């Protein structure tokens, strides 16, 4: 194999490696964007879950108050 053939082969390998790195970089950037979007969605869902839990706690409190009233009314009727 001549020097020129070896240089051509190295050039081809270098170009292939460069293309591979560029594809990996593009994939990494896309995955980074997807992760950022998913993080945003997770944060949004966490806020919604917190709101639902707070509403459920308020409803539980109201139900307990009504239960106490019913218990008092039933106790005074006897």
PDB file with one MODEL, atoms N, CA, C and O in Angstrom:
MODEL        1
ATOM      1  N   UNK A   1       0.849  -1.174   0.000  1.00  0.00           N
ATOM      2  CA  UNK A   1       0.000   0.000   0.000  1.00  0.00           C
ATOM      3  C   UNK A   1       0.898   1.241   0.000  1.00  0.00           C
ATOM      4  O   UNK A   1       1.832   1.351   0.794  1.00  0.00           O
ATOM      5  N   UNK A   2       0.599   2.152  -0.890  1.00  0.00           N
ATOM      6  CA  UNK A   2       1.426   3.354  -1.018  1.00  0.00           C
ATOM      7  C   UNK A   2       1.013   4.390   0.028  1.00  0.00           C
ATOM      8  O   UNK A   2      -0.031   4.274   0.669  1.00  0.00           O
ATOM      9  N   UNK A   3       1.838   5.370   0.175  1.00  0.00           N
ATOM     10  CA  UNK A   3       1.546   6.467   1.100  1.00  0.00           C
ATOM     11  C   UNK A   3       0.255   7.172   0.701  1.00  0.00           C
ATOM     12  O   UNK A   3      -0.568   7.506   1.554  1.00  0.00           O
ATOM     13  N   UNK A   4       0.081   7.397  -0.607  1.00  0.00           N
ATOM     14  CA  UNK A   4      -1.129   8.068  -1.079  1.00  0.00           C
ATOM     15  C   UNK A   4      -2.372   7.255  -0.733  1.00  0.00           C
ATOM     16  O   UNK A   4      -3.387   7.820  -0.325  1.00  0.00           O
ATOM     17  N   UNK A   5      -2.301   5.948  -0.890  1.00  0.00           N
ATOM     18  CA  UNK A   5      -3.442   5.090  -0.554  1.00  0.00           C
ATOM     19  C   UNK A   5      -3.732   5.140   0.946  1.00  0.00           C
ATOM     20  O   UNK A   5      -4.887   5.170   1.371  1.00  0.00           O
ATOM     21  N   UNK A   6      -2.673   5.147   1.725  1.00  0.00           N
ATOM     22  CA  UNK A   6      -2.856   5.227   3.167  1.00  0.00           C
ATOM     23  C   UNK A   6      -3.474   6.567   3.572  1.00  0.00           C
ATOM     24  O   UNK A   6      -4.350   6.620   4.435  1.00  0.00           O
ATOM     25  N   UNK A   7      -3.007   7.649   2.941  1.00  0.00           N
ATOM     26  CA  UNK A   7      -3.582   8.969   3.219  1.00  0.00           C
ATOM     27  C   UNK A   7      -5.051   9.027   2.810  1.00  0.00           C
ATOM     28  O   UNK A   7      -5.877   9.573   3.541  1.00  0.00           O
ATOM     29  N   UNK A   8      -5.378   8.468   1.654  1.00  0.00           N
ATOM     30  CA  UNK A   8      -6.775   8.430   1.209  1.00  0.00           C
ATOM     31  C   UNK A   8      -7.631   7.653   2.209  1.00  0.00           C
ATOM     32  O   UNK A   8      -8.744   8.061   2.540  1.00  0.00           O
ATOM     33  N   UNK A   9      -7.101   6.542   2.679  1.00  0.00           N
ATOM     34  CA  UNK A   9      -7.832   5.727   3.647  1.00  0.00           C
ATOM     35  C   UNK A   9      -8.030   6.476   4.964  1.00  0.00           C
ATOM     36  O   UNK A   9      -9.114   6.453   5.548  1.00  0.00           O
ATOM     37  N   UNK A  10      -6.973   7.135   5.417  1.00  0.00           N
ATOM     38  CA  UNK A  10      -7.090   7.930   6.639  1.00  0.00           C
ATOM     39  C   UNK A  10      -8.081   9.078   6.464  1.00  0.00           C
ATOM     40  O   UNK A  10      -8.852   9.383   7.374  1.00  0.00           O
ATOM     41  N   UNK A  11      -8.057   9.711   5.296  1.00  0.00           N
ATOM     42  CA  UNK A  11      -8.998  10.797   5.011  1.00  0.00           C
ATOM     43  C   UNK A  11     -10.432  10.281   5.041  1.00  0.00           C
ATOM     44  O   UNK A  11     -11.314  10.917   5.618  1.00  0.00           O
ATOM     45  N   UNK A  12     -10.660   9.134   4.422  1.00  0.00           N
ATOM     46  CA  UNK A  12     -12.001   8.535   4.437  1.00  0.00           C
ATOM     47  C   UNK A  12     -12.449   8.221   5.857  1.00  0.00           C
ATOM     48  O   UNK A  12     -13.594   8.487   6.223  1.00  0.00           O
ATOM     49  N   UNK A  13     -11.561   7.661   6.647  1.00  0.00           N
ATOM     50  CA  UNK A  13     -11.894   7.313   8.026  1.00  0.00           C
ATOM     51  C   UNK A  13     -12.174   8.571   8.837  1.00  0.00           C
ATOM     52  O   UNK A  13     -13.081   8.595   9.669  1.00  0.00           O
ATOM     53  N   UNK A  14     -11.387   9.616   8.589  1.00  0.00           N
ATOM     54  CA  UNK A  14     -11.581  10.878   9.290  1.00  0.00           C
ATOM     55  C   UNK A  14     -12.950  11.473   8.949  1.00  0.00           C
ATOM     56  O   UNK A  14     -13.657  11.955   9.833  1.00  0.00           O
ATOM     57  N   UNK A  15     -13.316  11.438   7.682  1.00  0.00           N
ATOM     58  CA  UNK A  15     -14.626  11.959   7.256  1.00  0.00           C
ATOM     59  C   UNK A  15     -15.759  11.147   7.882  1.00  0.00           C
ATOM     60  O   UNK A  15     -16.753  11.716   8.334  1.00  0.00           O
ATOM     61  N   UNK A  16     -15.616   9.840   7.910  1.00  0.00           N
ATOM     62  CA  UNK A  16     -16.641   8.986   8.511  1.00  0.00           C
ATOM     63  C   UNK A  16     -16.766   9.278  10.000  1.00  0.00           C
ATOM     64  O   UNK A  16     -17.874   9.351  10.531  1.00  0.00           O
ATOM     65  N   UNK A  17     -15.649   9.442  10.664  1.00  0.00           N
ATOM     66  CA  UNK A  17     -15.649   9.753  12.091  1.00  0.00           C
ATOM     67  C   UNK A  17     -16.288  11.117  12.349  1.00  0.00           C
ATOM     68  O   UNK A  17     -17.060  11.283  13.293  1.00  0.00           O
ATOM     69  N   UNK A  18     -15.964  12.076  11.511  1.00  0.00           N
ATOM     70  CA  UNK A  18     -16.546  13.413  11.637  1.00  0.00           C
ATOM     71  C   UNK A  18     -18.068  13.351  11.481  1.00  0.00           C
ATOM     72  O   UNK A  18     -18.795  13.981  12.248  1.00  0.00           O
ATOM     73  N   UNK A  19     -18.541  12.608  10.507  1.00  0.00           N
ATOM     74  CA  UNK A  19     -19.986  12.465  10.308  1.00  0.00           C
ATOM     75  C   UNK A  19     -20.632  11.788  11.510  1.00  0.00           C
ATOM     76  O   UNK A  19     -21.717  12.183  11.938  1.00  0.00           O
ATOM     77  N   UNK A  20     -19.974  10.777  12.052  1.00  0.00           N
ATOM     78  CA  UNK A  20     -20.517  10.084  13.227  1.00  0.00           C
ATOM     79  C   UNK A  20     -20.632  11.026  14.415  1.00  0.00           C
ATOM     80  O   UNK A  20     -21.638  11.028  15.124  1.00  0.00           O
ATOM     81  N   UNK A  21     -19.602  11.821  14.624  1.00  0.00           N
ATOM     82  CA  UNK A  21     -19.614  12.774  15.740  1.00  0.00           C
ATOM     83  C   UNK A  21     -20.709  13.813  15.529  1.00  0.00           C
ATOM     84  O   UNK A  21     -21.400  14.177  16.480  1.00  0.00           O
ATOM     85  N   UNK A  22     -20.878  14.292  14.312  1.00  0.00           N
ATOM     86  CA  UNK A  22     -21.925  15.270  14.026  1.00  0.00           C
ATOM     87  C   UNK A  22     -23.311  14.675  14.284  1.00  0.00           C
ATOM     88  O   UNK A  22     -24.184  15.354  14.824  1.00  0.00           O
ATOM     89  N   UNK A  23     -23.515  13.420  13.906  1.00  0.00           N
ATOM     90  CA  UNK A  23     -24.811  12.764  14.150  1.00  0.00           C
ATOM     91  C   UNK A  23     -25.038  12.578  15.651  1.00  0.00           C
ATOM     92  O   UNK A  23     -26.147  12.784  16.142  1.00  0.00           O
ATOM     93  N   UNK A  24     -23.993  12.191  16.372  1.00  0.00           N
ATOM     94  CA  UNK A  24     -24.114  12.037  17.821  1.00  0.00           C
ATOM     95  C   UNK A  24     -24.439  13.369  18.494  1.00  0.00           C
ATOM     96  O   UNK A  24     -25.254  13.427  19.414  1.00  0.00           O
ATOM     97  N   UNK A  25     -23.799  14.427  18.029  1.00  0.00           N
ATOM     98  CA  UNK A  25     -24.046  15.757  18.576  1.00  0.00           C
ATOM     99  C   UNK A  25     -25.484  16.197  18.319  1.00  0.00           C
ATOM    100  O   UNK A  25     -26.137  16.744  19.208  1.00  0.00           O
ATOM    101  N   UNK A  26     -25.970  15.963  17.122  1.00  0.00           N
ATOM    102  CA  UNK A  26     -27.360  16.314  16.799  1.00  0.00           C
ATOM    103  C   UNK A  26     -28.331  15.516  17.667  1.00  0.00           C
ATOM    104  O   UNK A  26     -29.323  16.058  18.152  1.00  0.00           O
ATOM    105  N   UNK A  27     -28.046  14.238  17.861  1.00  0.00           N
ATOM    106  CA  UNK A  27     -28.903  13.396  18.705  1.00  0.00           C
ATOM    107  C   UNK A  27     -28.873  13.883  20.152  1.00  0.00           C
ATOM    108  O   UNK A  27     -29.909  13.937  20.814  1.00  0.00           O
ATOM    109  N   UNK A  28     -27.697  14.231  20.635  1.00  0.00           N
ATOM    110  CA  UNK A  28     -27.567  14.722  22.012  1.00  0.00           C
ATOM    111  C   UNK A  28     -28.340  16.024  22.202  1.00  0.00           C
ATOM    112  O   UNK A  28     -28.989  16.220  23.229  1.00  0.00           O
ATOM    113  N   UNK A  29     -28.270  16.904  21.218  1.00  0.00           N
ATOM    114  CA  UNK A  29     -29.016  18.174  21.310  1.00  0.00           C
ATOM    115  C   UNK A  29     -30.523  17.924  21.329  1.00  0.00           C
ATOM    116  O   UNK A  29     -31.249  18.543  22.106  1.00  0.00           O
ATOM    117  N   UNK A  30     -30.983  17.027  20.483  1.00  0.00           N
ATOM    118  CA  UNK A  30     -32.408  16.708  20.436  1.00  0.00           C
ATOM    119  C   UNK A  30     -32.864  16.084  21.759  1.00  0.00           C
ATOM    120  O   UNK A  30     -33.927  16.422  22.279  1.00  0.00           O
ATOM    121  N   UNK A  31     -32.065  15.188  22.288  1.00  0.00           N
ATOM    122  CA  UNK A  31     -32.415  14.564  23.562  1.00  0.00           C
ATOM    123  C   UNK A  31     -32.419  15.591  24.687  1.00  0.00           C
ATOM    124  O   UNK A  31     -33.247  15.516  25.594  1.00  0.00           O
ATOM    125  N   UNK A  32     -31.517  16.530  24.634  1.00  0.00           N
ATOM    126  CA  UNK A  32     -31.474  17.588  25.640  1.00  0.00           C
ATOM    127  C   UNK A  32     -32.745  18.427  25.585  1.00  0.00           C
ATOM    128  O   UNK A  32     -33.308  18.773  26.624  1.00  0.00           O
ATOM    129  N   UNK A  33     -33.198  18.753  24.379  1.00  0.00           N
ATOM    130  CA  UNK A  33     -34.453  19.511  24.225  1.00  0.00           C
ATOM    131  C   UNK A  33     -35.631  18.708  24.763  1.00  0.00           C
ATOM    132  O   UNK A  33     -36.501  19.252  25.443  1.00  0.00           O
ATOM    133  N   UNK A  34     -35.657  17.412  24.457  1.00  0.00           N
ATOM    134  CA  UNK A  34     -36.742  16.555  24.938  1.00  0.00           C
ATOM    135  C   UNK A  34     -36.734  16.461  26.458  1.00  0.00           C
ATOM    136  O   UNK A  34     -37.793  16.487  27.086  1.00  0.00           O
ATOM    137  N   UNK A  35     -35.564  16.352  27.046  1.00  0.00           N
ATOM    138  CA  UNK A  35     -35.461  16.282  28.509  1.00  0.00           C
ATOM    139  C   UNK A  35     -35.950  17.580  29.141  1.00  0.00           C
ATOM    140  O   UNK A  35     -36.645  17.553  30.156  1.00  0.00           O
ATOM    141  N   UNK A  36     -35.595  18.708  28.551  1.00  0.00           N
ATOM    142  CA  UNK A  36     -36.060  19.997  29.069  1.00  0.00           C
ATOM    143  C   UNK A  36     -37.580  20.092  29.006  1.00  0.00           C
ATOM    144  O   UNK A  36     -38.214  20.571  29.947  1.00  0.00           O
ATOM    145  N   UNK A  37     -38.163  19.638  27.904  1.00  0.00           N
ATOM    146  CA  UNK A  37     -39.620  19.671  27.758  1.00  0.00           C
ATOM    147  C   UNK A  37     -40.280  18.735  28.771  1.00  0.00           C
ATOM    148  O   UNK A  37     -41.287  19.092  29.382  1.00  0.00           O
ATOM    149  N   UNK A  38     -39.724  17.555  28.946  1.00  0.00           N
ATOM    150  CA  UNK A  38     -40.281  16.616  29.910  1.00  0.00           C
ATOM    151  C   UNK A  38     -40.146  17.149  31.333  1.00  0.00           C
ATOM    152  O   UNK A  38     -41.039  16.946  32.155  1.00  0.00           O
ATOM    153  N   UNK A  39     -39.061  17.814  31.628  1.00  0.00           N
ATOM    154  CA  UNK A  39     -38.879  18.422  32.949  1.00  0.00           C
ATOM    155  C   UNK A  39     -39.938  19.493  33.191  1.00  0.00           C
ATOM    156  O   UNK A  39     -40.500  19.593  34.282  1.00  0.00           O
ATOM    157  N   UNK A  40     -40.198  20.286  32.164  1.00  0.00           N
ATOM    158  CA  UNK A  40     -41.236  21.319  32.276  1.00  0.00           C
ATOM    159  C   UNK A  40     -42.594  20.689  32.539  1.00  0.00           C
ATOM    160  O   UNK A  40     -43.355  21.165  33.382  1.00  0.00           O
ATOM    161  N   UNK A  41     -42.898  19.608  31.810  1.00  0.00           N
ATOM    162  CA  UNK A  41     -44.173  18.926  31.988  1.00  0.00           C
ATOM    163  C   UNK A  41     -44.280  18.303  33.383  1.00  0.00           C
ATOM    164  O   UNK A  41     -45.337  18.359  34.012  1.00  0.00           O
ATOM    165  N   UNK A  42     -43.199  17.719  33.856  1.00  0.00           N
ATOM    166  CA  UNK A  42     -43.198  17.128  35.198  1.00  0.00           C
ATOM    167  C   UNK A  42     -43.466  18.210  36.242  1.00  0.00           C
ATOM    168  O   UNK A  42     -44.250  18.004  37.168  1.00  0.00           O
ATOM    169  N   UNK A  43     -42.817  19.353  36.091  1.00  0.00           N
ATOM    170  CA  UNK A  43     -43.032  20.458  37.029  1.00  0.00           C
ATOM    171  C   UNK A  43     -44.498  20.906  37.004  1.00  0.00           C
ATOM    172  O   UNK A  43     -45.105  21.131  38.051  1.00  0.00           O
ATOM    173  N   UNK A  44     -45.045  21.029  35.823  1.00  0.00           N
ATOM    174  CA  UNK A  44     -46.446  21.438  35.678  1.00  0.00           C
ATOM    175  C   UNK A  44     -47.375  20.418  36.330  1.00  0.00           C
ATOM    176  O   UNK A  44     -48.309  20.790  37.040  1.00  0.00           O
ATOM    177  N   UNK A  45     -47.119  19.131  36.090  1.00  0.00           N
ATOM    178  CA  UNK A  45     -47.958  18.085  36.674  1.00  0.00           C
ATOM    179  C   UNK A  45     -47.812  18.045  38.191  1.00  0.00           C
ATOM    180  O   UNK A  45     -48.779  17.769  38.902  1.00  0.00           O
ATOM    181  N   UNK A  46     -46.622  18.316  38.684  1.00  0.00           N
ATOM    182  CA  UNK A  46     -46.408  18.351  40.132  1.00  0.00           C
ATOM    183  C   UNK A  46     -47.242  19.453  40.766  1.00  0.00           C
ATOM    184  O   UNK A  46     -47.827  19.268  41.833  1.00  0.00           O
ATOM    185  N   UNK A  47     -47.292  20.594  40.102  1.00  0.00           N
ATOM    186  CA  UNK A  47     -48.115  21.695  40.612  1.00  0.00           C
ATOM    187  C   UNK A  47     -49.586  21.313  40.607  1.00  0.00           C
ATOM    188  O   UNK A  47     -50.310  21.616  41.555  1.00  0.00           O
ATOM    189  N   UNK A  48     -50.034  20.653  39.550  1.00  0.00           N
ATOM    190  CA  UNK A  48     -51.434  20.231  39.474  1.00  0.00           C
ATOM    191  C   UNK A  48     -51.760  19.209  40.557  1.00  0.00           C
ATOM    192  O   UNK A  48     -52.825  19.269  41.170  1.00  0.00           O
ATOM    193  N   UNK A  49     -50.847  18.275  40.793  1.00  0.00           N
ATOM    194  CA  UNK A  49     -51.060  17.263  41.835  1.00  0.00           C
ATOM    195  C   UNK A  49     -51.141  17.938  43.199  1.00  0.00           C
ATOM    196  O   UNK A  49     -51.976  17.568  44.024  1.00  0.00           O
ATOM    197  N   UNK A  50     -50.289  18.916  43.439  1.00  0.00           N
ATOM    198  CA  UNK A  50     -50.319  19.654  44.707  1.00  0.00           C
ATOM    199  C   UNK A  50     -51.661  20.348  44.881  1.00  0.00           C
ATOM    200  O   UNK A  50     -52.234  20.327  45.970  1.00  0.00           O
ATOM    201  N   UNK A  51     -52.163  20.960  43.821  1.00  0.00           N
ATOM    202  CA  UNK A  51     -53.456  21.637  43.887  1.00  0.00           C
ATOM    203  C   UNK A  51     -54.578  20.647  44.186  1.00  0.00           C
ATOM    204  O   UNK A  51     -55.471  20.945  44.980  1.00  0.00           O
ATOM    205  N   UNK A  52     -54.541  19.483  43.564  1.00  0.00           N
ATOM    206  CA  UNK A  52     -55.565  18.459  43.795  1.00  0.00           C
ATOM    207  C   UNK A  52     -55.496  17.969  45.237  1.00  0.00           C
ATOM    208  O   UNK A  52     -56.525  17.789  45.889  1.00  0.00           O
ATOM    209  N   UNK A  53     -54.287  17.755  45.727  1.00  0.00           N
ATOM    210  CA  UNK A  53     -54.128  17.282  47.111  1.00  0.00           C
ATOM    211  C   UNK A  53     -54.639  18.322  48.108  1.00  0.00           C
ATOM    212  O   UNK A  53     -55.271  17.973  49.105  1.00  0.00           O
ATOM    213  N   UNK A  54     -54.369  19.582  47.840  1.00  0.00           N
ATOM    214  CA  UNK A  54     -54.864  20.650  48.721  1.00  0.00           C
ATOM    215  C   UNK A  54     -56.385  20.708  48.689  1.00  0.00           C
ATOM    216  O   UNK A  54     -57.014  20.881  49.733  1.00  0.00           O
ATOM    217  N   UNK A  55     -56.984  20.567  47.517  1.00  0.00           N
ATOM    218  CA  UNK A  55     -58.446  20.572  47.400  1.00  0.00           C
ATOM    219  C   UNK A  55     -59.036  19.368  48.131  1.00  0.00           C
ATOM    220  O   UNK A  55     -60.064  19.490  48.797  1.00  0.00           O
ATOM    221  N   UNK A  56     -58.391  18.208  48.012  1.00  0.00           N
ATOM    222  CA  UNK A  56     -58.870  17.012  48.707  1.00  0.00           C
ATOM    223  C   UNK A  56     -58.795  17.205  50.219  1.00  0.00           C
ATOM    224  O   UNK A  56     -59.693  16.772  50.941  1.00  0.00           O
ATOM    225  N   UNK A  57     -57.750  17.839  50.701  1.00  0.00           N
ATOM    226  CA  UNK A  57     -57.614  18.107  52.135  1.00  0.00           C
ATOM    227  C   UNK A  57     -58.722  19.044  52.612  1.00  0.00           C
ATOM    228  O   UNK A  57     -59.277  18.855  53.695  1.00  0.00           O
ATOM    229  N   UNK A  58     -59.041  20.049  51.805  1.00  0.00           N
ATOM    230  CA  UNK A  58     -60.143  20.964  52.171  1.00  0.00           C
ATOM    231  C   UNK A  58     -61.475  20.230  52.195  1.00  0.00           C
ATOM    232  O   UNK A  58     -62.290  20.443  53.092  1.00  0.00           O
ATOM    233  N   UNK A  59     -61.696  19.366  51.207  1.00  0.00           N
ATOM    234  CA  UNK A  59     -62.941  18.584  51.185  1.00  0.00           C
ATOM    235  C   UNK A  59     -63.034  17.652  52.389  1.00  0.00           C
ATOM    236  O   UNK A  59     -64.108  17.494  52.970  1.00  0.00           O
ATOM    237  N   UNK A  60     -61.931  17.044  52.763  1.00  0.00           N
ATOM    238  CA  UNK A  60     -61.906  16.175  53.933  1.00  0.00           C
ATOM    239  C   UNK A  60     -62.261  16.960  55.180  1.00  0.00           C
ATOM    240  O   UNK A  60     -63.016  16.479  56.025  1.00  0.00           O
ATOM    241  N   UNK A  61     -61.725  18.161  55.301  1.00  0.00           N
ATOM    242  CA  UNK A  61     -62.020  19.013  56.449  1.00  0.00           C
ATOM    243  C   UNK A  61     -63.523  19.344  56.505  1.00  0.00           C
ATOM    244  O   UNK A  61     -64.140  19.271  57.568  1.00  0.00           O
ATOM    245  N   UNK A  62     -64.087  19.699  55.381  1.00  0.00           N
ATOM    246  CA  UNK A  62     -65.532  19.996  55.324  1.00  0.00           C
ATOM    247  C   UNK A  62     -66.339  18.758  55.699  1.00  0.00           C
ATOM    248  O   UNK A  62     -67.303  18.856  56.458  1.00  0.00           O
ATOM    249  N   UNK A  63     -65.959  17.604  55.182  1.00  0.00           N
ATOM    250  CA  UNK A  63     -66.672  16.362  55.497  1.00  0.00           C
ATOM    251  C   UNK A  63     -66.587  16.059  56.992  1.00  0.00           C
ATOM    252  O   UNK A  63     -67.568  15.603  57.579  1.00  0.00           O
ATOM    253  N   UNK A  64     -65.451  16.300  57.610  1.00  0.00           N
ATOM    254  CA  UNK A  64     -65.308  16.058  59.043  1.00  0.00           C
ATOM    255  C   UNK A  64     -66.199  16.999  59.850  1.00  0.00           C
ATOM    256  O   UNK A  64     -66.808  16.594  60.841  1.00  0.00           O
ATOM    257  N   UNK A  65     -66.268  18.255  59.417  1.00  0.00           N
ATOM    258  CA  UNK A  65     -67.138  19.222  60.098  1.00  0.00           C
ATOM    259  C   UNK A  65     -68.589  18.768  59.992  1.00  0.00           C
ATOM    260  O   UNK A  65     -69.314  18.805  60.986  1.00  0.00           O
ATOM    261  N   UNK A  66     -69.021  18.347  58.831  1.00  0.00           N
ATOM    262  CA  UNK A  66     -70.398  17.874  58.657  1.00  0.00           C
ATOM    263  C   UNK A  66     -70.652  16.622  59.483  1.00  0.00           C
ATOM    264  O   UNK A  66     -71.731  16.466  60.056  1.00  0.00           O
ATOM    265  N   UNK A  67     -69.689  15.747  59.549  1.00  0.00           N
ATOM    266  CA  UNK A  67     -69.848  14.531  60.347  1.00  0.00           C
ATOM    267  C   UNK A  67     -70.007  14.875  61.825  1.00  0.00           C
ATOM    268  O   UNK A  67     -70.821  14.266  62.519  1.00  0.00           O
ATOM    269  N   UNK A  68     -69.230  15.852  62.312  1.00  0.00           N
ATOM    270  CA  UNK A  68     -69.352  16.278  63.709  1.00  0.00           C
ATOM    271  C   UNK A  68     -70.719  16.891  63.973  1.00  0.00           C
ATOM    272  O   UNK A  68     -71.321  16.648  65.019  1.00  0.00           O
ATOM    273  N   UNK A  69     -71.208  17.680  63.031  1.00  0.00           N
ATOM    274  CA  UNK A  69     -72.548  18.281  63.192  1.00  0.00           C
ATOM    275  C   UNK A  69     -73.619  17.196  63.259  1.00  0.00           C
ATOM    276  O   UNK A  69     -74.511  17.239  64.106  1.00  0.00           O
ATOM    277  N   UNK A  70     -73.516  16.216  62.346  1.00  0.00           N
ATOM    278  CA  UNK A  70     -74.494  15.126  62.353  1.00  0.00           C
ATOM    279  C   UNK A  70     -74.441  14.354  63.665  1.00  0.00           C
ATOM    280  O   UNK A  70     -75.477  13.972  64.209  1.00  0.00           O
ATOM    281  N   UNK A  71     -73.261  14.132  64.160  1.00  0.00           N
ATOM    282  CA  UNK A  71     -73.103  13.401  65.434  1.00  0.00           C
ATOM    283  C   UNK A  71     -73.759  14.207  66.577  1.00  0.00           C
ATOM    284  O   UNK A  71     -74.430  13.627  67.431  1.00  0.00           O
ATOM    285  N   UNK A  72     -73.572  15.508  66.595  1.00  0.00           N
ATOM    286  CA  UNK A  72     -74.197  16.347  67.621  1.00  0.00           C
ATOM    287  C   UNK A  72     -75.706  16.338  67.493  1.00  0.00           C
ATOM    288  O   UNK A  72     -76.426  16.251  68.488  1.00  0.00           O
ATOM    289  N   UNK A  73     -76.193  16.432  66.225  1.00  0.00           N
ATOM    290  CA  UNK A  73     -77.651  16.436  66.020  1.00  0.00           C
ATOM    291  C   UNK A  73     -78.236  15.096  66.448  1.00  0.00           C
ATOM    292  O   UNK A  73     -79.265  15.062  67.122  1.00  0.00           O
ATOM    293  N   UNK A  74     -77.609  14.011  66.074  1.00  0.00           N
ATOM    294  CA  UNK A  74     -78.106  12.687  66.453  1.00  0.00           C
ATOM    295  C   UNK A  74     -78.043  12.491  67.961  1.00  0.00           C
ATOM    296  O   UNK A  74     -78.911  11.837  68.537  1.00  0.00           O
ATOM    297  N   UNK A  75     -77.026  13.049  68.602  1.00  0.00           N
ATOM    298  CA  UNK A  75     -76.888  12.951  70.072  1.00  0.00           C
ATOM    299  C   UNK A  75     -77.946  13.741  70.791  1.00  0.00           C
ATOM    300  O   UNK A  75     -78.415  13.314  71.846  1.00  0.00           O
ATOM    301  N   UNK A  76     -78.344  14.889  70.254  1.00  0.00           N
ATOM    302  CA  UNK A  76     -79.345  15.715  70.925  1.00  0.00           C
ATOM    303  C   UNK A  76     -80.746  15.191  70.675  1.00  0.00           C
ATOM    304  O   UNK A  76     -81.656  15.536  71.428  1.00  0.00           O
ATOM    305  N   UNK A  77     -80.962  14.386  69.669  1.00  0.00           N
ATOM    306  CA  UNK A  77     -82.288  13.824  69.377  1.00  0.00           C
ATOM    307  C   UNK A  77     -82.610  12.659  70.281  1.00  0.00           C
ATOM    308  O   UNK A  77     -83.785  12.329  70.443  1.00  0.00           O
ATOM    309  N   UNK A  78     -81.638  12.030  70.867  1.00  0.00           N
ATOM    310  CA  UNK A  78     -81.885  10.837  71.680  1.00  0.00           C
ATOM    311  C   UNK A  78     -82.346  11.156  73.052  1.00  0.00           C
ATOM    312  O   UNK A  78     -82.592  10.248  73.847  1.00  0.00           O
TER     313      UNK A  78
ENDMDL
END
